[in-house]
Amino acid sequence: MSNMPRVATILLSSRFQRACYASAMTLFLAIVLLGSIPGARHNMGQLASGLVLHSTAYAILGALLFLGSRGGASRRAVCTVITIAVMGATDECVQSFWPYRAAALSDWLIDVISGTVVASVLWRFWRT
């Protein structure tokens, strides 16, 4: 229990927030860029399904965005879900430009659901 104030201090520091936000943006760019490589999605599909890939990637993005946001728990959660929705839509839109990829509403919904679940869990623990 004596480490809790130190953990809280780290989690609330602006340096940690900036690092989380920068990590989220870097991860998102990597997702879009790697997903644009011909055959990359097919190869990844042999390791994990689209459901697993989307839910894991956007859950991690959601956690990084929540921790990288400023303000109270409710503001962080709302900003996280909105940002995840925009990121997922952007990812699907980029995919539609490539002849070897296809955009899917179901993928976007998985992204938004994953971000919402993570934001909800973090919101619950952040405000207590």
C-alpha positions in Angstrom: 0.0 0.0 0.0 2.9 2.4 0.6 3.7 2.3 -3.1 0.2 3.6 -4.2 1.0 7.3 -3.8 4.1 6.8 -5.9 2.2 4.9 -8.6 -0.5 7.6 -8.6 2.2 10.3 -8.9 3.7 8.6 -12.0 0.3 8.0 -13.6 -0.7 11.6 -13.1 2.5 13.1 -14.3 2.5 15.0 -17.6 5.6 13.2 -18.8 3.8 9.8 -18.5 0.7 11.2 -20.2 2.8 12.5 -23.1 4.6 9.2 -23.4 1.3 7.2 -23.5 -0.3 9.5 -26.0 2.8 9.4 -28.3 2.9 5.7 -28.0 -0.8 5.5 -29.0 -0.2 7.6 -32.1 2.9 5.6 -33.0 1.1 2.3 -32.6 -1.8 3.6 -34.7 0.5 4.7 -37.5 2.2 1.3 -37.3 -1.2 -0.5 -37.6 -2.2 1.5 -40.7 1.2 1.2 -42.3 1.7 -2.5 -41.7 -1.9 -3.2 -42.7 -1.1 -1.5 -46.1 1.7 -3.8 -47.0 0.5 -6.3 -49.6 0.0 -9.8 -48.0 0.8 -8.6 -44.5 -2.8 -9.0 -43.3 -3.1 -12.4 -44.8 0.1 -13.5 -43.1 -1.1 -12.1 -39.8 -4.4 -13.9 -40.3 -2.5 -17.2 -40.0 -1.4 -16.2 -36.5 -4.7 -14.7 -35.2 -8.2 -13.9 -36.5 -9.3 -10.4 -37.4 -11.4 -10.3 -34.2 -8.3 -11.0 -32.1 -6.1 -8.6 -34.0 -8.6 -5.7 -33.9 -9.8 -6.2 -30.3 -6.2 -6.5 -29.0 -4.8 -3.6 -31.0 -7.6 -1.2 -30.2 -7.8 -2.2 -26.5 -4.1 -1.4 -26.2 -4.7 1.9 -28.1 -7.7 2.6 -25.8 -5.6 2.1 -22.6 -2.8 4.3 -23.9 -5.2 7.0 -25.0 -7.0 6.9 -21.6 -3.8 7.2 -19.7 -2.5 9.8 -22.1 -5.5 12.1 -21.7 -6.0 14.9 -19.3 -8.9 15.6 -17.0 -11.2 13.5 -14.9 -12.1 9.9 -15.5 -15.3 10.7 -17.4 -13.6 13.1 -19.8 -10.8 10.6 -20.4 -13.2 7.9 -21.2 -15.3 9.9 -23.6 -12.2 11.3 -25.4 -10.8 7.7 -25.6 -14.0 6.3 -27.2 -14.3 9.2 -29.7 -10.6 8.9 -30.6 -10.8 5.1 -31.1 -13.9 5.5 -33.3 -12.1 8.0 -35.5 -8.9 5.9 -35.6 -10.9 2.8 -36.5 -12.8 4.6 -39.2 -9.5 6.0 -40.6 -8.0 2.6 -40.6 -10.9 1.1 -42.5 -11.0 4.1 -44.9 -7.3 3.6 -45.7 -7.9 -0.1 -46.3 -10.6 0.7 -48.9 -8.0 2.4 -51.1 -6.0 -0.8 -51.6 -7.2 -3.4 -54.1 -6.0 -6.2 -51.9 -7.8 -4.9 -48.8 -11.4 -4.2 -47.9 -13.0 -2.0 -45.4 -15.5 -3.7 -43.0 -18.0 -2.1 -40.7 -17.7 -5.2 -38.4 -14.0 -4.4 -37.9 -14.8 -0.8 -37.0 -17.4 -2.0 -34.5 -14.9 -4.4 -32.9 -12.5 -1.4 -32.6 -15.1 0.8 -31.0 -16.3 -2.0 -28.6 -12.7 -2.8 -27.5 -12.0 0.9 -26.9 -15.2 1.3 -25.0 -14.6 -1.7 -22.8 -11.1 -0.6 -21.9 -12.2 3.0 -21.3 -15.1 1.8 -19.1 -12.8 -0.4 -17.0 -10.2 2.3 -16.6 -13.0 4.9 -15.9 -14.3 2.7 -13.1 -10.9 2.2 -11.4 -9.7 5.8 -12.1 -12.6 7.4 -10.2 -12.3 5.3 -7.1 
